[in-house]
Amino acid sequence: KSLGGGGASFLAKIGIVEVIARQCIISSFGLVNLLNGPLRLVQNGTDDQRARYLPGLMSGKTIIALCLTEPQSGSDFAGTATRAERVEGG
């Protein structure tokens, strides 16, 4: 809560996702946001990482992404080769 979240438990969030799924309006962004970014930072991030990234993630000002598969690695997250790189103009 102190870093911008609403304070709901992970189980409560899963319940919300279940209700949305029943209405057929769930999005992949919602799942990535819920299951990957903030939760992983809360559980595994350093204090500096939590302070730096969580407020933006919780407010929607920071966008996160997750690579789920690649031809050479399937769903082996550790084996992915794709990377994001900041370049001039975007």
Buried (B, 14 or more C-beta within 10 A) or exposed (E): EEBBBEEEEEEEBEEEBEEEEEEEEBEEEBEBBBBEBBEEBEEEBEEEEBEBBBBBBBEEEEEBEEEEEBEEBEEEEEEBEEEEEEEEEE
